[in-house]
Amino acid sequence: MLLHVVLISLAIVWLFPILWTFYTSLRPFGDTSHDGYVSLPAHLNFDNYFAAWDAAELPRYFLNT
């Protein structure tokens, strides 16, 4: 039982930064800059991913490969 508690605790500690990064990436920049990183967002969206996709011209690089 103790082993399971330790392993689950370590898994949570290991996964927390990954989940926090994903959560932060879904927040609009305006919410993050105004309220800070540790706050509840007004809404979550994938606009940051779309902007990164367009700015990096990834479709062109995929076609080139």
HTML snippet that shows the backbone in 3Dmol.js (N, CA, C, O; Angstrom):
<script src="https://3Dmol.org/build/3Dmol-min.js"></script>
<div id="view" style="width:600px;height:400px;position:relative"></div>
<script>
const pdb = `
ATOM      1  N   MET A   1       0.838  -1.197   0.000  1.00  0.00           N
ATOM      2  CA  MET A   1       0.000   0.000   0.000  1.00  0.00           C
ATOM      3  C   MET A   1       0.877   1.253   0.000  1.00  0.00           C
ATOM      4  O   MET A   1       0.614   2.209  -0.730  1.00  0.00           O
ATOM      5  N   LEU A   2       1.911   1.234   0.820  1.00  0.00           N
ATOM      6  CA  LEU A   2       2.811   2.389   0.892  1.00  0.00           C
ATOM      7  C   LEU A   2       3.509   2.620  -0.450  1.00  0.00           C
ATOM      8  O   LEU A   2       3.694   3.761  -0.874  1.00  0.00           O
ATOM      9  N   LEU A   3       3.887   1.545  -1.102  1.00  0.00           N
ATOM     10  CA  LEU A   3       4.546   1.667  -2.405  1.00  0.00           C
ATOM     11  C   LEU A   3       3.620   2.349  -3.418  1.00  0.00           C
ATOM     12  O   LEU A   3       4.064   3.204  -4.185  1.00  0.00           O
ATOM     13  N   HIS A   4       2.359   1.982  -3.424  1.00  0.00           N
ATOM     14  CA  HIS A   4       1.411   2.603  -4.348  1.00  0.00           C
ATOM     15  C   HIS A   4       1.218   4.084  -4.044  1.00  0.00           C
ATOM     16  O   HIS A   4       1.126   4.896  -4.964  1.00  0.00           O
ATOM     17  N   VAL A   5       1.158   4.434  -2.796  1.00  0.00           N
ATOM     18  CA  VAL A   5       1.014   5.843  -2.410  1.00  0.00           C
ATOM     19  C   VAL A   5       2.225   6.637  -2.879  1.00  0.00           C
ATOM     20  O   VAL A   5       2.078   7.737  -3.411  1.00  0.00           O
ATOM     21  N   VAL A   6       3.407   6.093  -2.687  1.00  0.00           N
ATOM     22  CA  VAL A   6       4.629   6.779  -3.108  1.00  0.00           C
ATOM     23  C   VAL A   6       4.668   6.908  -4.629  1.00  0.00           C
ATOM     24  O   VAL A   6       4.991   7.977  -5.148  1.00  0.00           O
ATOM     25  N   LEU A   7       4.349   5.851  -5.337  1.00  0.00           N
ATOM     26  CA  LEU A   7       4.390   5.894  -6.797  1.00  0.00           C
ATOM     27  C   LEU A   7       3.351   6.852  -7.374  1.00  0.00           C
ATOM     28  O   LEU A   7       3.645   7.583  -8.320  1.00  0.00           O
ATOM     29  N   ILE A   8       2.159   6.858  -6.826  1.00  0.00           N
ATOM     30  CA  ILE A   8       1.128   7.797  -7.289  1.00  0.00           C
ATOM     31  C   ILE A   8       1.535   9.234  -6.990  1.00  0.00           C
ATOM     32  O   ILE A   8       1.319  10.124  -7.811  1.00  0.00           O
ATOM     33  N   SER A   9       2.118   9.463  -5.824  1.00  0.00           N
ATOM     34  CA  SER A   9       2.583  10.806  -5.474  1.00  0.00           C
ATOM     35  C   SER A   9       3.675  11.267  -6.423  1.00  0.00           C
ATOM     36  O   SER A   9       3.655  12.413  -6.871  1.00  0.00           O
ATOM     37  N   LEU A  10       4.620  10.405  -6.735  1.00  0.00           N
ATOM     38  CA  LEU A  10       5.682  10.764  -7.671  1.00  0.00           C
ATOM     39  C   LEU A  10       5.137  11.009  -9.072  1.00  0.00           C
ATOM     40  O   LEU A  10       5.611  11.905  -9.770  1.00  0.00           O
ATOM     41  N   ALA A  11       4.157  10.231  -9.487  1.00  0.00           N
ATOM     42  CA  ALA A  11       3.553  10.445 -10.802  1.00  0.00           C
ATOM     43  C   ALA A  11       2.864  11.803 -10.867  1.00  0.00           C
ATOM     44  O   ALA A  11       2.963  12.499 -11.878  1.00  0.00           O
ATOM     45  N   ILE A  12       2.179  12.180  -9.817  1.00  0.00           N
ATOM     46  CA  ILE A  12       1.507  13.492  -9.780  1.00  0.00           C
ATOM     47  C   ILE A  12       2.534  14.619  -9.813  1.00  0.00           C
ATOM     48  O   ILE A  12       2.358  15.607 -10.525  1.00  0.00           O
ATOM     49  N   VAL A  13       3.599  14.465  -9.043  1.00  0.00           N
ATOM     50  CA  VAL A  13       4.653  15.490  -9.024  1.00  0.00           C
ATOM     51  C   VAL A  13       5.312  15.590 -10.394  1.00  0.00           C
ATOM     52  O   VAL A  13       5.645  16.691 -10.832  1.00  0.00           O
ATOM     53  N   TRP A  14       5.504  14.477 -11.073  1.00  0.00           N
ATOM     54  CA  TRP A  14       6.147  14.464 -12.378  1.00  0.00           C
ATOM     55  C   TRP A  14       5.223  15.042 -13.453  1.00  0.00           C
ATOM     56  O   TRP A  14       5.694  15.746 -14.347  1.00  0.00           O
ATOM     57  N   LEU A  15       3.928  14.761 -13.385  1.00  0.00           N
ATOM     58  CA  LEU A  15       2.992  15.212 -14.406  1.00  0.00           C
ATOM     59  C   LEU A  15       2.531  16.659 -14.226  1.00  0.00           C
ATOM     60  O   LEU A  15       2.090  17.283 -15.191  1.00  0.00           O
ATOM     61  N   PHE A  16       2.622  17.195 -13.029  1.00  0.00           N
ATOM     62  CA  PHE A  16       2.115  18.542 -12.761  1.00  0.00           C
ATOM     63  C   PHE A  16       2.706  19.599 -13.689  1.00  0.00           C
ATOM     64  O   PHE A  16       1.936  20.375 -14.254  1.00  0.00           O
ATOM     65  N   PRO A  17       4.035  19.679 -13.886  1.00  0.00           N
ATOM     66  CA  PRO A  17       4.558  20.723 -14.787  1.00  0.00           C
ATOM     67  C   PRO A  17       4.072  20.571 -16.234  1.00  0.00           C
ATOM     68  O   PRO A  17       3.852  21.568 -16.922  1.00  0.00           O
ATOM     69  N   ILE A  18       3.908  19.340 -16.687  1.00  0.00           N
ATOM     70  CA  ILE A  18       3.432  19.118 -18.052  1.00  0.00           C
ATOM     71  C   ILE A  18       1.986  19.595 -18.189  1.00  0.00           C
ATOM     72  O   ILE A  18       1.643  20.274 -19.157  1.00  0.00           O
ATOM     73  N   LEU A  19       1.155  19.244 -17.235  1.00  0.00           N
ATOM     74  CA  LEU A  19      -0.246  19.673 -17.277  1.00  0.00           C
ATOM     75  C   LEU A  19      -0.381  21.183 -17.110  1.00  0.00           C
ATOM     76  O   LEU A  19      -1.230  21.806 -17.747  1.00  0.00           O
ATOM     77  N   TRP A  20       0.452  21.770 -16.257  1.00  0.00           N
ATOM     78  CA  TRP A  20       0.420  23.225 -16.058  1.00  0.00           C
ATOM     79  C   TRP A  20       0.828  23.948 -17.335  1.00  0.00           C
ATOM     80  O   TRP A  20       0.238  24.973 -17.676  1.00  0.00           O
ATOM     81  N   THR A  21       1.821  23.435 -18.042  1.00  0.00           N
ATOM     82  CA  THR A  21       2.252  24.035 -19.299  1.00  0.00           C
ATOM     83  C   THR A  21       1.143  23.972 -20.336  1.00  0.00           C
ATOM     84  O   THR A  21       0.895  24.949 -21.043  1.00  0.00           O
ATOM     85  N   PHE A  22       0.475  22.828 -20.431  1.00  0.00           N
ATOM     86  CA  PHE A  22      -0.632  22.694 -21.382  1.00  0.00           C
ATOM     87  C   PHE A  22      -1.773  23.641 -21.016  1.00  0.00           C
ATOM     88  O   PHE A  22      -2.358  24.275 -21.894  1.00  0.00           O
ATOM     89  N   TYR A  23      -2.091  23.738 -19.728  1.00  0.00           N
ATOM     90  CA  TYR A  23      -3.147  24.642 -19.263  1.00  0.00           C
ATOM     91  C   TYR A  23      -2.801  26.090 -19.606  1.00  0.00           C
ATOM     92  O   TYR A  23      -3.659  26.839 -20.073  1.00  0.00           O
ATOM     93  N   THR A  24      -1.558  26.483 -19.378  1.00  0.00           N
ATOM     94  CA  THR A  24      -1.136  27.848 -19.658  1.00  0.00           C
ATOM     95  C   THR A  24      -1.161  28.129 -21.154  1.00  0.00           C
ATOM     96  O   THR A  24      -1.463  29.249 -21.566  1.00  0.00           O
ATOM     97  N   SER A  25      -0.850  27.132 -21.969  1.00  0.00           N
ATOM     98  CA  SER A  25      -0.850  27.348 -23.416  1.00  0.00           C
ATOM     99  C   SER A  25      -2.254  27.557 -23.969  1.00  0.00           C
ATOM    100  O   SER A  25      -2.410  28.132 -25.046  1.00  0.00           O
ATOM    101  N   LEU A  26      -3.261  27.107 -23.263  1.00  0.00           N
ATOM    102  CA  LEU A  26      -4.641  27.288 -23.719  1.00  0.00           C
ATOM    103  C   LEU A  26      -5.228  28.638 -23.321  1.00  0.00           C
ATOM    104  O   LEU A  26      -6.292  29.025 -23.804  1.00  0.00           O
ATOM    105  N   ARG A  27      -4.538  29.346 -22.449  1.00  0.00           N
ATOM    106  CA  ARG A  27      -5.054  30.644 -21.999  1.00  0.00           C
ATOM    107  C   ARG A  27      -4.664  31.743 -22.972  1.00  0.00           C
ATOM    108  O   ARG A  27      -3.555  31.723 -23.504  1.00  0.00           O
ATOM    109  N   PRO A  28      -5.542  32.695 -23.214  1.00  0.00           N
ATOM    110  CA  PRO A  28      -5.171  33.847 -24.044  1.00  0.00           C
ATOM    111  C   PRO A  28      -4.079  34.668 -23.363  1.00  0.00           C
ATOM    112  O   PRO A  28      -4.024  34.740 -22.135  1.00  0.00           O
ATOM    113  N   PHE A  29      -3.215  35.282 -24.160  1.00  0.00           N
ATOM    114  CA  PHE A  29      -2.111  36.059 -23.604  1.00  0.00           C
ATOM    115  C   PHE A  29      -2.612  37.221 -22.752  1.00  0.00           C
ATOM    116  O   PHE A  29      -1.992  37.560 -21.744  1.00  0.00           O
ATOM    117  N   GLY A  30      -3.711  37.825 -23.139  1.00  0.00           N
ATOM    118  CA  GLY A  30      -4.257  38.951 -22.381  1.00  0.00           C
ATOM    119  C   GLY A  30      -4.642  38.558 -20.959  1.00  0.00           C
ATOM    120  O   GLY A  30      -4.390  39.309 -20.017  1.00  0.00           O
ATOM    121  N   ASP A  31      -5.248  37.393 -20.803  1.00  0.00           N
ATOM    122  CA  ASP A  31      -5.600  36.917 -19.461  1.00  0.00           C
ATOM    123  C   ASP A  31      -4.356  36.661 -18.628  1.00  0.00           C
ATOM    124  O   ASP A  31      -4.306  37.010 -17.448  1.00  0.00           O
ATOM    125  N   THR A  32      -3.352  36.052 -19.244  1.00  0.00           N
ATOM    126  CA  THR A  32      -2.132  35.719 -18.512  1.00  0.00           C
ATOM    127  C   THR A  32      -1.366  36.965 -18.118  1.00  0.00           C
ATOM    128  O   THR A  32      -0.878  37.059 -16.992  1.00  0.00           O
ATOM    129  N   SER A  33      -1.250  37.927 -19.028  1.00  0.00           N
ATOM    130  CA  SER A  33      -0.485  39.137 -18.710  1.00  0.00           C
ATOM    131  C   SER A  33      -1.225  40.025 -17.711  1.00  0.00           C
ATOM    132  O   SER A  33      -0.593  40.703 -16.900  1.00  0.00           O
ATOM    133  N   HIS A  34      -2.539  40.028 -17.762  1.00  0.00           N
ATOM    134  CA  HIS A  34      -3.311  40.882 -16.853  1.00  0.00           C
ATOM    135  C   HIS A  34      -3.444  40.265 -15.466  1.00  0.00           C
ATOM    136  O   HIS A  34      -3.224  40.942 -14.461  1.00  0.00           O
ATOM    137  N   ASP A  35      -3.802  38.989 -15.405  1.00  0.00           N
ATOM    138  CA  ASP A  35      -4.095  38.345 -14.125  1.00  0.00           C
ATOM    139  C   ASP A  35      -2.942  37.529 -13.568  1.00  0.00           C
ATOM    140  O   ASP A  35      -2.976  37.151 -12.397  1.00  0.00           O
ATOM    141  N   GLY A  36      -1.932  37.248 -14.364  1.00  0.00           N
ATOM    142  CA  GLY A  36      -0.821  36.425 -13.916  1.00  0.00           C
ATOM    143  C   GLY A  36      -1.049  34.970 -14.263  1.00  0.00           C
ATOM    144  O   GLY A  36      -2.133  34.576 -14.694  1.00  0.00           O
ATOM    145  N   TYR A  37      -0.008  34.180 -14.067  1.00  0.00           N
ATOM    146  CA  TYR A  37      -0.081  32.767 -14.444  1.00  0.00           C
ATOM    147  C   TYR A  37      -0.970  31.957 -13.508  1.00  0.00           C
ATOM    148  O   TYR A  37      -1.596  30.985 -13.929  1.00  0.00           O
ATOM    149  N   VAL A  38      -1.025  32.355 -12.243  1.00  0.00           N
ATOM    150  CA  VAL A  38      -1.814  31.586 -11.270  1.00  0.00           C
ATOM    151  C   VAL A  38      -3.142  32.300 -11.057  1.00  0.00           C
ATOM    152  O   VAL A  38      -3.323  33.024 -10.078  1.00  0.00           O
ATOM    153  N   SER A  39      -4.060  32.088 -11.982  1.00  0.00           N
ATOM    154  CA  SER A  39      -5.393  32.664 -11.890  1.00  0.00           C
ATOM    155  C   SER A  39      -6.324  31.847 -12.776  1.00  0.00           C
ATOM    156  O   SER A  39      -5.875  31.088 -13.635  1.00  0.00           O
ATOM    157  N   LEU A  40      -7.590  32.006 -12.562  1.00  0.00           N
ATOM    158  CA  LEU A  40      -8.573  31.306 -13.384  1.00  0.00           C
ATOM    159  C   LEU A  40      -8.822  32.099 -14.657  1.00  0.00           C
ATOM    160  O   LEU A  40      -8.993  33.316 -14.599  1.00  0.00           O
ATOM    161  N   PRO A  41      -8.847  31.433 -15.801  1.00  0.00           N
ATOM    162  CA  PRO A  41      -9.044  32.156 -17.064  1.00  0.00           C
ATOM    163  C   PRO A  41     -10.513  32.464 -17.310  1.00  0.00           C
ATOM    164  O   PRO A  41     -11.398  31.810 -16.759  1.00  0.00           O
ATOM    165  N   ALA A  42     -10.758  33.462 -18.139  1.00  0.00           N
ATOM    166  CA  ALA A  42     -12.120  33.767 -18.561  1.00  0.00           C
ATOM    167  C   ALA A  42     -12.601  32.693 -19.535  1.00  0.00           C
ATOM    168  O   ALA A  42     -13.763  32.288 -19.496  1.00  0.00           O
ATOM    169  N   HIS A  43     -11.703  32.236 -20.408  1.00  0.00           N
ATOM    170  CA  HIS A  43     -12.020  31.157 -21.344  1.00  0.00           C
ATOM    171  C   HIS A  43     -10.714  30.519 -21.825  1.00  0.00           C
ATOM    172  O   HIS A  43      -9.650  31.134 -21.752  1.00  0.00           O
ATOM    173  N   LEU A  44     -10.805  29.302 -22.307  1.00  0.00           N
ATOM    174  CA  LEU A  44      -9.661  28.583 -22.858  1.00  0.00           C
ATOM    175  C   LEU A  44      -9.892  28.367 -24.346  1.00  0.00           C
ATOM    176  O   LEU A  44     -11.018  28.116 -24.775  1.00  0.00           O
ATOM    177  N   ASN A  45      -8.813  28.466 -25.139  1.00  0.00           N
ATOM    178  CA  ASN A  45      -8.944  28.234 -26.574  1.00  0.00           C
ATOM    179  C   ASN A  45      -7.603  27.765 -27.139  1.00  0.00           C
ATOM    180  O   ASN A  45      -6.591  27.743 -26.437  1.00  0.00           O
ATOM    181  N   PHE A  46      -7.615  27.397 -28.400  1.00  0.00           N
ATOM    182  CA  PHE A  46      -6.423  26.910 -29.083  1.00  0.00           C
ATOM    183  C   PHE A  46      -5.801  27.979 -29.978  1.00  0.00           C
ATOM    184  O   PHE A  46      -5.029  27.640 -30.875  1.00  0.00           O
ATOM    185  N   ASP A  47      -6.109  29.243 -29.767  1.00  0.00           N
ATOM    186  CA  ASP A  47      -5.600  30.313 -30.624  1.00  0.00           C
ATOM    187  C   ASP A  47      -4.081  30.400 -30.610  1.00  0.00           C
ATOM    188  O   ASP A  47      -3.476  30.713 -31.635  1.00  0.00           O
ATOM    189  N   ASN A  48      -3.455  30.131 -29.476  1.00  0.00           N
ATOM    190  CA  ASN A  48      -1.991  30.174 -29.411  1.00  0.00           C
ATOM    191  C   ASN A  48      -1.367  29.123 -30.324  1.00  0.00           C
ATOM    192  O   ASN A  48      -0.330  29.375 -30.939  1.00  0.00           O
ATOM    193  N   TYR A  49      -1.986  27.955 -30.418  1.00  0.00           N
ATOM    194  CA  TYR A  49      -1.476  26.906 -31.299  1.00  0.00           C
ATOM    195  C   TYR A  49      -1.645  27.293 -32.765  1.00  0.00           C
ATOM    196  O   TYR A  49      -0.750  27.053 -33.575  1.00  0.00           O
ATOM    197  N   PHE A  50      -2.784  27.889 -33.112  1.00  0.00           N
ATOM    198  CA  PHE A  50      -3.004  28.327 -34.485  1.00  0.00           C
ATOM    199  C   PHE A  50      -2.014  29.432 -34.873  1.00  0.00           C
ATOM    200  O   PHE A  50      -1.486  29.435 -35.985  1.00  0.00           O
ATOM    201  N   ALA A  51      -1.767  30.365 -33.953  1.00  0.00           N
ATOM    202  CA  ALA A  51      -0.819  31.445 -34.230  1.00  0.00           C
ATOM    203  C   ALA A  51       0.595  30.898 -34.411  1.00  0.00           C
ATOM    204  O   ALA A  51       1.317  31.346 -35.302  1.00  0.00           O
ATOM    205  N   ALA A  52       0.995  29.948 -33.591  1.00  0.00           N
ATOM    206  CA  ALA A  52       2.325  29.355 -33.730  1.00  0.00           C
ATOM    207  C   ALA A  52       2.442  28.581 -35.033  1.00  0.00           C
ATOM    208  O   ALA A  52       3.488  28.621 -35.682  1.00  0.00           O
ATOM    209  N   TRP A  53       1.390  27.880 -35.425  1.00  0.00           N
ATOM    210  CA  TRP A  53       1.385  27.116 -36.668  1.00  0.00           C
ATOM    211  C   TRP A  53       1.570  28.053 -37.869  1.00  0.00           C
ATOM    212  O   TRP A  53       2.340  27.760 -38.784  1.00  0.00           O
ATOM    213  N   ASP A  54       0.853  29.183 -37.851  1.00  0.00           N
ATOM    214  CA  ASP A  54       0.955  30.132 -38.958  1.00  0.00           C
ATOM    215  C   ASP A  54       2.275  30.888 -38.943  1.00  0.00           C
ATOM    216  O   ASP A  54       2.874  31.086 -40.000  1.00  0.00           O
ATOM    217  N   ALA A  55       2.736  31.308 -37.795  1.00  0.00           N
ATOM    218  CA  ALA A  55       3.963  32.095 -37.708  1.00  0.00           C
ATOM    219  C   ALA A  55       5.195  31.281 -38.088  1.00  0.00           C
ATOM    220  O   ALA A  55       6.146  31.830 -38.644  1.00  0.00           O
ATOM    221  N   ALA A  56       5.194  30.006 -37.803  1.00  0.00           N
ATOM    222  CA  ALA A  56       6.353  29.167 -38.096  1.00  0.00           C
ATOM    223  C   ALA A  56       6.324  28.609 -39.510  1.00  0.00           C
ATOM    224  O   ALA A  56       7.285  27.964 -39.929  1.00  0.00           O
ATOM    225  N   GLU A  57       5.263  28.837 -40.247  1.00  0.00           N
ATOM    226  CA  GLU A  57       5.098  28.335 -41.606  1.00  0.00           C
ATOM    227  C   GLU A  57       5.314  26.814 -41.673  1.00  0.00           C
ATOM    228  O   GLU A  57       5.976  26.304 -42.577  1.00  0.00           O
ATOM    229  N   LEU A  58       4.753  26.124 -40.717  1.00  0.00           N
ATOM    230  CA  LEU A  58       4.928  24.678 -40.640  1.00  0.00           C
ATOM    231  C   LEU A  58       4.351  23.919 -41.832  1.00  0.00           C
ATOM    232  O   LEU A  58       4.955  22.929 -42.245  1.00  0.00           O
ATOM    233  N   PRO A  59       3.220  24.323 -42.408  1.00  0.00           N
ATOM    234  CA  PRO A  59       2.730  23.573 -43.570  1.00  0.00           C
ATOM    235  C   PRO A  59       3.743  23.540 -44.721  1.00  0.00           C
ATOM    236  O   PRO A  59       3.876  22.524 -45.403  1.00  0.00           O
ATOM    237  N   ARG A  60       4.446  24.639 -44.932  1.00  0.00           N
ATOM    238  CA  ARG A  60       5.453  24.682 -46.001  1.00  0.00           C
ATOM    239  C   ARG A  60       6.581  23.708 -45.707  1.00  0.00           C
ATOM    240  O   ARG A  60       7.047  23.016 -46.612  1.00  0.00           O
ATOM    241  N   TYR A  61       7.030  23.640 -44.455  1.00  0.00           N
ATOM    242  CA  TYR A  61       8.111  22.734 -44.100  1.00  0.00           C
ATOM    243  C   TYR A  61       7.668  21.265 -44.194  1.00  0.00           C
ATOM    244  O   TYR A  61       8.459  20.400 -44.569  1.00  0.00           O
ATOM    245  N   PHE A  62       6.422  20.992 -43.859  1.00  0.00           N
ATOM    246  CA  PHE A  62       5.915  19.632 -44.010  1.00  0.00           C
ATOM    247  C   PHE A  62       5.876  19.227 -45.480  1.00  0.00           C
ATOM    248  O   PHE A  62       6.206  18.090 -45.819  1.00  0.00           O
ATOM    249  N   LEU A  63       5.480  20.138 -46.345  1.00  0.00           N
ATOM    250  CA  LEU A  63       5.455  19.828 -47.777  1.00  0.00           C
ATOM    251  C   LEU A  63       6.860  19.638 -48.331  1.00  0.00           C
ATOM    252  O   LEU A  63       7.061  18.815 -49.223  1.00  0.00           O
ATOM    253  N   ASN A  64       7.827  20.379 -47.821  1.00  0.00           N
ATOM    254  CA  ASN A  64       9.200  20.251 -48.292  1.00  0.00           C
ATOM    255  C   ASN A  64       9.828  18.921 -47.896  1.00  0.00           C
ATOM    256  O   ASN A  64      10.733  18.436 -48.576  1.00  0.00           O
ATOM    257  N   THR A  65       9.360  18.334 -46.813  1.00  0.00           N
ATOM    258  CA  THR A  65       9.947  17.069 -46.405  1.00  0.00           C
ATOM    259  C   THR A  65       9.247  15.952 -47.116  1.00  0.00           C
ATOM    260  O   THR A  65       9.586  14.786 -46.918  1.00  0.00           O
TER     261      THR A  65
END
`;
const viewer = $3Dmol.createViewer("view");
viewer.addModel(pdb, "pdb");
viewer.setStyle({}, {cartoon: {color: "spectrum"}});
viewer.zoomTo();
viewer.render();
</script>
